[in-house]
Amino acid sequence: MAKLNFGGVEENVITREEFPLAKAKETLKDETIAVLGYGVQGPGQSLNLRDNGFNVIVGQRKGSKSWDKAVEDGWVPGENLF
């Protein structure tokens, strides 16, 4: 575990070596990860998770530009887009 100092506050941070992708997949294999919103951060985070084999759903208000973008990116309304 690495120790990092953020503005005078020391934090313990788990490194990639301690918690690799395979361990994350095993830990979350029976879980569903919900990403709320498909604005600035939503596409990058949700697509990255989905592309790495995690079970992901996206919550976004229907009828918005972000909803349309999510559909364009392959999210399916009623299946993994709500």
Secondary structure by P-SEA (a helix, b strand, c coil): cbbbbcccbbbbbbccccccaaaaaaaaccbbbbbccccccaaaaaaaaaaaccbbbbbbbcccaaaaaaaaaccccccccc
